[in-house]
Amino acid sequence: MKSVLLILVMLTGVMSGTQAIAQVIDRSPIKIGTNCTFEGGSAEMGVSVRAALRIAVAEINAVGGVGGRKIELVERDDKANPDVGKAVAEDLVHKEKVVATIGYCNSGVAAKAIEVYQNAKVPLIIPVATGTAITKKYASPAAEENYIFRVAMADVLQVDFVLKEMIDKRKLTKIAVFADDTGYGEGGLKDVERLLAQRDMKPVIVERFKQGTDDLTPALQRARSAGADVLFVYALGPDMATASKGRQAMRWNVQQTGPWTVAFRNHIDLAGAASDGAVMPQTFIQDGVMNERSTSLVLQYAKMNNVKNIPCAMCAAQTYDAMFLLLNALFHTKGMDGPSIKHSLENLDRRISGVLATYVKPFTKDDHEALGSSMLVLGRVKNGLVQYDNPIDARRAILSSRSK
């Protein structure tokens, strides 16, 4: 908390005279939008995002906000529904007049809503949705200016990381891919197939299934018959748990892996011991070595929500960092309009300490992804917790910095 206060005091001191004078006159709250879903299979992401943002905003407002203007969070539930997600965007942008939004947990929901932010020229920072194409849709040359930013690890980077671990390090080459029927599963499957094709490989079997299915046994049996030595599941936590429990019931001792959702509590808690041994890419591990900011976030989250484990630790960490990257942009922007804030985000020129890393020019005009693949570590579920698969990564994590 001390480091947060110091950073905010320093930022206040370096505000431009023009902005400082303007904000002495205007003391109205600065509205920041946020949305996700807070019920159902995606709820673990949503409640983690919401709580982390509330913590960050409380810290900022406790020391005066931005030039004396408090941050006001405008929260909305998008129900994990693309149509609702677009309506939420319209409400936040056109009715609430937010200066920026930190939101979207589901890739399919984000994909339908980003045009609202792009057309209105209001920055959107995505802290969770990982669909590879989301930040590319309006990147040059498709559009002259891109208002979509992200502080989350794109699916393609996660898939590449996992395939290198399975194929290059462990020499496991017979990969069965299970993907749910959502936009998330569809995008993940395409990334897996494309990256395997670059190696002149393809999955030994592909199984698509309806989100919320209660039994994957027939599909698992087909995968085992196909000789799979890796089970790559692209789904949210509850369906990941269904795969884990089905595999355990079959006594099929195959390496289970997937994207970061393997680490969600609604996989680990639902699957119990069946989740042990599953591995996944991580940007932040709650039960690992932590710096001052990550320790503060975890302790505040636990106290605020009366829980021991953050439901989605990466969601919370990425959201918290997204808020402080936006805060730095707000302190240095020439105005509180969308184009000015976007320009400021693209030109952050100081080192910014976060939970995940120390950020050095996290965004540029041509690169709106704050996280690079060098930040990924391999996590493993063990005894109900996510732990570092490689002890070296635990020592490296506390010194991590963004690089590409």
Secondary structure, DSSP 8 states (H G I E B T S, - for coil): -HHHHHHHHHHHHT--HHHHHHHHH--S-EEEEEEE--SGGGHHHHHHHHHHHHHHHHHHHHTTTBTTB-EEEEEEE-TT-HHHHHHHHHIIIIIS--SEEEE---HHHHHHHHHHHHHHT--EEESS---TTTTTTTSTTT-SS--EEE-S--HHHHHHHHHIIIIIIT----EEEEEESSHHHHHHHHHHHHHHHTTT---SEEEEE-TT-S--HHHHHHHHHTT-SEEEEES-HHHHHHHHHHHHHTT---EEE-SGGGG-HHHHHHHGGGGTT-EEEES--TTS---HHHHHHHHHHHHHHT-SS-TTHHHHHHHHHHHHHHHHHHHH-SSSSHHHHHHHHTT--S-EE-SS-EESS--BTTB-B---GGG-EEEEEETTEEEESSHHHHHHHTT-B---
